[in-house]
Structures are given as C-alpha cells and as structure tokens.
Amino acid sequence: MATIFTRIAKGEIPSYKVAENEDYYAFLDIAPMAKGHTLVIPKNVEDDYIFNLDEKTYMGLCAFARKVAQAIEKAVPCKRVGVAVLGMEVPHTHIHLVPLNTEADMDFRKKKLELSSEEFAAVASSIYNEYVKIQ
C-alpha cells in the first residue's frame, strides 16, 4: 500500500507543492514549525530510512533539497534553512527544510503554526517561483 507521501506526490491527496522533478517532490508541511517548512521526498522509493536509499537516489534527493532550500531562503525571510531527517512519523524518507532565525525554530516539540489555506498557498507560490528561477 502506498504511503501518504507517495499519494501526495501522485496528486491523489492535495498538497502545497513548492518544487518537483521526475524523481523528487517538495511540499509544505501542514503542521509547520515556521512559514515555509517544507518536506522533500523521493517519488519512487518508499523506504522509511534515508540511509537505506541507494546512492543515486540519496545524492539526488540531497541535491534537489539544496535547490529547494535556496528557493526557501529567497522566498521566506530567514537567516538560514535548517535541515532535519527524522523519519519517525511517516514511513517514507523525507527531509525537513525549516526557515530559521534562531536555533529554537527547529524544535520539533514546540507548538506548530496554524496557517490559513490562503497563507499556505501564498508561501508555496513564493517558494515555487524562486525554485523555477534556480532551474
């Protein structure tokens, strides 16, 4: 059975897409720690542990995440973009990219932001537009 992230990448479940290519998909986290908190996934591999990925998929995922992070930095006011790979909540490798102004912004235990669908759409559009410029 496909993971929720596979279903999101296939368009079966709606998401706020910020970037996509043939092998990878990036979308806003619906329980974000900061505006622009993005998840980056491989589209064709459902392994839940990043270090189980074959080298090509792993390196491609990291390169794709780097471009997405660069787009986030241009679209969302922040000092830098933090990276985390936890893989505990959904059994599908995913990288968290979180806009940071302080280290506390990367605390997964803190209360998540509540954004309207309009706010999510605006942030996703801004990041997507910056991602397209990087291509």
SULWO-V775756 format. One record per run of one state. SS is the DSSP state (alpha for helix, beta for strand, coil for the rest). FROM is the first residue (numbers start at 1). LEN is the number of residues. If there is no record, write none. Layout:
BEGIN
ss	from	len
SS	FROM	LEN
SS	FROM	LEN
END
This chain:
BEGIN
ss	from	len
coil	1	3
alpha	4	6
coil	10	7
beta	17	4
coil	21	3
beta	24	5
coil	29	9
beta	38	5
coil	43	7
alpha	50	3
coil	53	2
alpha	55	21
coil	76	4
beta	80	5
coil	85	9
beta	94	7
coil	101	2
alpha	103	4
coil	107	10
alpha	117	18
coil	135	1
END
